[in-house]
Amino acid sequence: DARGAADWSQDELLDFCFMQAFTVSLDGDKALPVEASELYEKHMKPQRPEGTSLDVKKSSHKQIGKYLNAMRKAKVIDVTEKKGVISVTKVDLAHKIFAQLREKFAGESASAASAAKESQGSAGAKSDIAPPRISTVWKATHYTEPLFKAMGKGKNELYSWEDASNILKAYCEKESLLTGNTVKMTEDLVTMLLKTAGGQKKDATFPEEVEFSELEDKLQDRMQEHTVIEVAGLEPTTRKGPPLKIEVSLSRKGAHNITRICNLEAYGLDVQNMGDALKKSLNCTVHIEDMPGKNVKDKLL
């Protein structure tokens, strides 16, 4: 039977998580080489039994490098060291130490496999949640406001591109400017879609006729793009500009890997709740900071 959380020593947790890292997380030597810090943080810690906390500093080895060096001396793994960074380059899963660890932790391994299976089933059930729905809408600018006003539309309304194109077509038909796919250009259309305010050359000329598809492109150039993001259970949010990307950046500080994530709020994700969840599941340190800039409410995780 699997032991309880209080029955584990840190040395036993190190051995168990080391075994699980190479037999479950890394699947042997397929993902090697791997740096010691990455092995410890990404592959050993997540394998700890439920209710336990792996902390190499509280073990007899004190450092993950010293533990790995002991395994190297026993010829379980091969390691290299460059500029103070230790990496595991090879692992011998047929070594007797792995056999001893599998026998010693047979109950715990079975429990971990069962928990992983249940977690996968739970994740499958949760996948029924609809993903965020992202749509692009358009708003009139000072150039195109007269066109929409002429068709009885408000300047602050948001339109799908199909609706905006239909309004342009209806305007051309109303003014008897559309013949087939060709539009006869009037001074108003030229002003709304072709002329540049305050920067027009004196001898500039404009076409008397254009294809409707070209006029659509000009209209889009002079509309303001907005993005609507709809998340299940939350009110839709509308932001100026194209869709925001969730940005993830990786860096290294000393012996630590640092992951920075921003723009989570755009997709209805609560930064504080997500930070708490990641801290618990990954056993990592989490900091939440204000994004740079004035009057910016978004956070950096």
Steps between C-alpha positions, in 0.01 A plus 500: 500500500606860442631681807353818643650845447645510854687172447737637238851625575656752262763245391224253411309770313815582302545135402133454410479821295831420329366159398167645382672781310690258277234229470191721464575866427812474283435147367860385529773688315286628210493854641866513605712696562310685771637758743492411868273791592252410223505134601426595860236769437317363195538124528568404862285740700180434299542126574489540877220302673185691588528692825881506501749776424837424344782720631853381426640750753334297779655174377840360594632612159406870547537573125359332189849509346641293787216248473557463125874465561429210736292336228784563254750328731263204520498500116124550481542817290767690309533874558698791358580832663557821304542837668350363820189360328452125546314305230394136489605352164421132542299269727520122547146382575625142520729588792437303820422821691194560280391141565542554874305828489218343296471220755521737797240744363272252319190610693573868455566458125167321458320777689670765287402321179138473621493870596641597160231295326227667707652840427495430127137393525416815693684713245303330224175583675605862547583530131126530438532865605474714190823680402498882484320639195697776329346723237617814317265796469541842343416855602472810280773765517467872425565412135214249468245643747314692221448176305343318795301807603357520146372145548344578839775338706659634819868590507562298818351173379716193440454300181611163372695535176209349307263764642744784426544379142123473454454858624758621246323309224159635608641854494632455145167358386306780671714760320470305170878461483526123459496339154581132521820494709609851403440805718485854362700719735344819636668780693348363822637148442839639409506708820381212718720225358788644296603848606739550791402782735755781510761325291366507145720608211359785290528311173368168637245325280253226585334234283151561368409131535630214717409136554275444802757256651761778492257735669444237772876494564505879531208487742678245720812717503290785639307304760617444856555134587366365831507153652215340694594210729221284640582259783242256635342637818639853458383817331657560156794741500579739213845645442637733235737337254571142391476205744750509785734204520576335832874565515729250673869579541772289658820621665755383750622668818778322681392140543132580446280490191256791482179491296308823440143502370286801406166586333313229693217739589402537135377142505313516829779344707538624857874558545496456878301176486720364223813590695367320808416191293842492333676550832315200644531267200862582409630571852658821369529860612251741341516879476231726353600847383331795332561525127711806406324816384256755636140403582572135419299259714634177349746285692820311423525148643 
